[in-house]
Amino acid sequence: MSVFLIMLGIVANMATLLGDQLTAEDCLFKMRKVREAVNKYYWNGRLYRNPFYNGRTDDRANALAVLAGFATENQWKTIRE
């Protein structure tokens, strides 16, 4: 999902540069919906984590979630702790 969100942002920027505002707005809408869904289902108050996975949490996945823009500033600070 992180790579998908990053790619939607790239496509939105390209569409804006090309004057295709409809595509840019569509990508931004989809980005918002994906971000909302990921935060609803995978953010547990401390980390991004699949609620059905019982193994060790992967710090790399949380780092990518931050870089992709899923995490708010407060979530990023919580993950960093």
N, C-alpha and C positions, 0 to 999 in steps of 0.2 A: 504494500500500500504506500509506503514511503516514496518509492521510486515513481509510482503513479502520480502522487501528489506533486512531486517535483516536476514531472513531465507536463502536467496540466498547467503549471505556472509558466513553463517555458513556452508552451503553445499559446497561452493567453498573452504573453509579452510579444510573441511573433505576430499574432493576429492584430494587436494594437499597432505595432509598427507598420503593418500592411494596410491599416485602415479598416480592418474587419472587426468592428466593434461588437457585432452580434456574436461572433465566435469567441471573442475575448470575454464577454459577459457570461456566455455559456460555460466556459472553462472555469471562471471564477465562482460561478454558482456551484458547479460540480466539486470544486475544491472545498468550498464551505461545507457541503453535504458530507463529503468523505471525512473531513476533519471532525465534524460533529459525531459521525458514526464511530470513528476510531476512539474518540474520547469517551463516548458513551459506553462502548463495549470493552475497551481494553485498558482504560485508565482506572487504577484501583485506589487512587488517592496518594500513592507514593511512586508508582512505576507504571509503565505500559507493559501489560502482561495478559496473555490469553487466560481467561478464568478457568478453563478446563485443563490447563497444563500444570502439572505438579512438580516438574523438574526445576533446576536452577535457572534463575532469571538471567538472560543474556544482556549484559551492559551495552553491547554493540547495537542491539535492536533499539534500546532506549536512546542511544546517541543518534541513531538515524532518524528516530521519531522527532527528536529535537531539531536536527538539521533540516528535515523535510517541512517543518512548520506545524506539526501536530500540537506541540506543547506550547502553552502560554508561558509568559515570563515566570509566573509563580510555579507552574509545573516544572519548568526547567530547573529552577532553584531547588525544588524538592528532590528531583532526580539526582542532582549534583551532590546533595547531602548524602 
